[in-house]
Amino acid sequence: MTTEQKIKTAEKLLNNLINVRRTEWNIFKEYFSQKKNFELSLKLIKKLSNSPQLRPRQTEAYRRIYKSLQKEKELLHQQNVEDLNEIFGYVSWLIVSPLGFGMWKEK
């Protein structure tokens, strides 16, 4: 997978991550990078999305992450661990610096 394809995949994931903060995404990303197991990481996010100990905004964010990953699951399953780490890193980067934000906003 080329870098351009990885970025496009990250953008697809990002489209479903409205109101998801980087900290919430990074819980998934870091867990995946440690365990190197996509299905196990998905289970964690699903569990967090139903956790009564989290605030409603957080559980909603985890639901959005889960749905976004489920939507692209077939494509993501075709990638190796290194490519997935890179894709998830691009998502994290895109969450932090959305196009049209702050000083990058076109006039």
Phi and psi restraints in degrees (value plus and minus 20) as a CYANA .aco file:
   2 THR   PHI     -98.9   -58.9
   2 THR   PSI     145.1   185.1
   3 THR   PHI     -80.2   -40.2
   3 THR   PSI     -60.7   -20.7
   4 GLU   PHI     -81.5   -41.5
   4 GLU   PSI     -61.2   -21.2
   5 GLN   PHI     -86.0   -46.0
   5 GLN   PSI     -58.3   -18.3
   6 LYS   PHI     -84.5   -44.5
   6 LYS   PSI     -62.0   -22.0
   7 ILE   PHI     -85.9   -45.9
   7 ILE   PSI     -60.5   -20.5
   8 LYS   PHI     -82.8   -42.8
   8 LYS   PSI     -60.0   -20.0
   9 THR   PHI     -84.4   -44.4
   9 THR   PSI     -62.3   -22.3
  10 ALA   PHI     -81.2   -41.2
  10 ALA   PSI     -60.2   -20.2
  11 GLU   PHI     -85.7   -45.7
  11 GLU   PSI     -57.3   -17.3
  12 LYS   PHI     -80.9   -40.9
  12 LYS   PSI     -65.2   -25.2
  13 LEU   PHI     -82.7   -42.7
  13 LEU   PSI     -62.8   -22.8
  14 LEU   PHI     -81.8   -41.8
  14 LEU   PSI     -53.8   -13.8
  15 ASN   PHI     -77.3   -37.3
  15 ASN   PSI     -45.2    -5.2
  16 ASN   PHI    -120.6   -80.6
  16 ASN   PSI     -13.5    26.5
  17 LEU   PHI    -127.3   -87.3
  17 LEU   PSI      19.6    59.6
  18 ILE   PHI     -85.6   -45.6
  18 ILE   PSI     113.0   153.0
  19 ASN   PHI      45.1    85.1
  19 ASN   PSI       4.2    44.2
  20 VAL   PHI    -121.3   -81.3
  20 VAL   PSI     106.8   146.8
  21 ARG   PHI    -106.6   -66.6
  21 ARG   PSI     139.4   179.4
  22 ARG   PHI     -80.0   -40.0
  22 ARG   PSI     -56.6   -16.6
  23 THR   PHI     -81.7   -41.7
  23 THR   PSI     -58.8   -18.8
  24 GLU   PHI     -89.1   -49.1
  24 GLU   PSI     -63.5   -23.5
  25 TRP   PHI     -82.7   -42.7
  25 TRP   PSI     -61.1   -21.1
  26 ASN   PHI     -86.3   -46.3
  26 ASN   PSI     -44.4    -4.4
  27 ILE   PHI     -81.6   -41.6
  27 ILE   PSI     -65.8   -25.8
  28 PHE   PHI     -84.1   -44.1
  28 PHE   PSI     -69.5   -29.5
  29 LYS   PHI     -79.7   -39.7
  29 LYS   PSI     -65.9   -25.9
  30 GLU   PHI     -88.6   -48.6
  30 GLU   PSI     -59.2   -19.2
  31 TYR   PHI     -82.8   -42.8
  31 TYR   PSI     -63.2   -23.2
  32 PHE   PHI     -82.9   -42.9
  32 PHE   PSI     -63.2   -23.2
  33 SER   PHI     -86.1   -46.1
  33 SER   PSI     -48.2    -8.2
  34 GLN   PHI     -99.8   -59.8
  34 GLN   PSI     -66.1   -26.1
  35 LYS   PHI    -106.2   -66.2
  35 LYS   PSI     -45.0    -5.0
  36 LYS   PHI      34.5    74.5
  36 LYS   PSI      18.7    58.7
  37 ASN   PHI    -159.0  -119.0
  37 ASN   PSI      88.0   128.0
  38 PHE   PHI     -83.5   -43.5
  38 PHE   PSI     -66.3   -26.3
  39 GLU   PHI     -82.8   -42.8
  39 GLU   PSI     -61.7   -21.7
  40 LEU   PHI     -84.0   -44.0
  40 LEU   PSI     -59.3   -19.3
  41 SER   PHI     -86.8   -46.8
  41 SER   PSI     -58.2   -18.2
  42 LEU   PHI     -82.7   -42.7
  42 LEU   PSI     -60.2   -20.2
  43 LYS   PHI     -82.0   -42.0
  43 LYS   PSI     -59.5   -19.5
  44 LEU   PHI     -80.8   -40.8
  44 LEU   PSI     -67.6   -27.6
  45 ILE   PHI     -84.3   -44.3
  45 ILE   PSI     -60.6   -20.6
  46 LYS   PHI     -81.7   -41.7
  46 LYS   PSI     -62.1   -22.1
  47 LYS   PHI     -83.7   -43.7
  47 LYS   PSI     -63.0   -23.0
  48 LEU   PHI     -85.1   -45.1
  48 LEU   PSI     -53.4   -13.4
  49 SER   PHI     -88.8   -48.8
  49 SER   PSI     -36.5     3.5
  50 ASN   PHI    -133.6   -93.6
  50 ASN   PSI      -9.6    30.4
  51 SER   PHI     -94.4   -54.4
  51 SER   PSI     105.2   145.2
  52 PRO   PHI     -94.9   -54.9
  52 PRO   PSI     -30.8     9.2
  53 GLN   PHI    -107.1   -67.1
  53 GLN   PSI     -28.4    11.6
  54 LEU   PHI    -119.2   -79.2
  54 LEU   PSI     138.1   178.1
  55 ARG   PHI     -90.8   -50.8
  55 ARG   PSI     134.5   174.5
  56 PRO   PHI     -76.1   -36.1
  56 PRO   PSI     -58.2   -18.2
  57 ARG   PHI     -84.6   -44.6
  57 ARG   PSI     -57.2   -17.2
  58 GLN   PHI     -89.1   -49.1
  58 GLN   PSI     -65.3   -25.3
  59 THR   PHI     -83.3   -43.3
  59 THR   PSI     -56.7   -16.7
  60 GLU   PHI     -84.9   -44.9
  60 GLU   PSI     -60.2   -20.2
  61 ALA   PHI     -82.0   -42.0
  61 ALA   PSI     -63.2   -23.2
  62 TYR   PHI     -87.2   -47.2
  62 TYR   PSI     -53.0   -13.0
  63 ARG   PHI     -83.1   -43.1
  63 ARG   PSI     -62.2   -22.2
  64 ARG   PHI     -85.0   -45.0
  64 ARG   PSI     -60.9   -20.9
  65 ILE   PHI     -81.5   -41.5
  65 ILE   PSI     -66.9   -26.9
  66 TYR   PHI     -80.1   -40.1
  66 TYR   PSI     -67.3   -27.3
  67 LYS   PHI     -83.4   -43.4
  67 LYS   PSI     -60.3   -20.3
  68 SER   PHI     -82.4   -42.4
  68 SER   PSI     -64.6   -24.6
  69 LEU   PHI     -88.3   -48.3
  69 LEU   PSI     -58.2   -18.2
  70 GLN   PHI     -83.8   -43.8
  70 GLN   PSI     -59.2   -19.2
  71 LYS   PHI     -82.1   -42.1
  71 LYS   PSI     -55.5   -15.5
  72 GLU   PHI    -126.3   -86.3
  72 GLU   PSI      -3.2    36.8
  73 LYS   PHI     -77.0   -37.0
  73 LYS   PSI     -63.9   -23.9
  74 GLU   PHI     -80.1   -40.1
  74 GLU   PSI     -66.0   -26.0
  75 LEU   PHI     -85.5   -45.5
  75 LEU   PSI     -62.6   -22.6
  76 LEU   PHI     -86.9   -46.9
  76 LEU   PSI     -54.1   -14.1
  77 HIS   PHI     -85.9   -45.9
  77 HIS   PSI     -42.3    -2.3
  78 GLN   PHI     -99.7   -59.7
  78 GLN   PSI     -31.3     8.7
  79 GLN   PHI    -115.0   -75.0
  79 GLN   PSI     133.2   173.2
  80 ASN   PHI    -103.3   -63.3
  80 ASN   PSI     150.6   190.6
  81 VAL   PHI     -79.7   -39.7
  81 VAL   PSI     -61.7   -21.7
  82 GLU   PHI     -83.8   -43.8
  82 GLU   PSI     -62.7   -22.7
  83 ASP   PHI     -84.8   -44.8
  83 ASP   PSI     -61.3   -21.3
  84 LEU   PHI     -83.3   -43.3
  84 LEU   PSI     -61.9   -21.9
  85 ASN   PHI     -79.1   -39.1
  85 ASN   PSI     -60.8   -20.8
  86 GLU   PHI     -86.7   -46.7
  86 GLU   PSI     -65.3   -25.3
  87 ILE   PHI     -79.8   -39.8
  87 ILE   PSI     -67.3   -27.3
  88 PHE   PHI     -85.6   -45.6
  88 PHE   PSI     -51.6   -11.6
  89 GLY   PHI     -86.4   -46.4
  89 GLY   PSI     -60.0   -20.0
  90 TYR   PHI     -83.9   -43.9
  90 TYR   PSI     -59.3   -19.3
  91 VAL   PHI     -80.0   -40.0
  91 VAL   PSI     -65.8   -25.8
  92 SER   PHI     -78.9   -38.9
  92 SER   PSI     -63.7   -23.7
  93 TRP   PHI     -83.9   -43.9
  93 TRP   PSI     -62.6   -22.6
  94 LEU   PHI     -87.8   -47.8
  94 LEU   PSI     -53.0   -13.0
  95 ILE   PHI     -84.3   -44.3
  95 ILE   PSI     -58.4   -18.4
  96 VAL   PHI     -93.2   -53.2
  96 VAL   PSI     -59.3   -19.3
  97 SER   PHI    -145.0  -105.0
  97 SER   PSI      53.5    93.5
  98 PRO   PHI     -87.2   -47.2
  98 PRO   PSI     128.0   168.0
  99 LEU   PHI     -81.9   -41.9
  99 LEU   PSI     115.4   155.4
 100 GLY   PHI      64.7   104.7
 100 GLY   PSI      -4.6    35.4
 101 PHE   PHI    -119.9   -79.9
 101 PHE   PSI     116.8   156.8
 102 GLY   PHI      36.2    76.2
 102 GLY   PSI    -149.1  -109.1
 103 MET   PHI     -90.7   -50.7
 103 MET   PSI     -32.8     7.2
 104 TRP   PHI    -109.2   -69.2
 104 TRP   PSI     -24.6    15.4
 105 LYS   PHI     -87.8   -47.8
 105 LYS   PSI     110.0   150.0
 106 GLU   PHI     -94.9   -54.9
 106 GLU   PSI     127.6   167.6
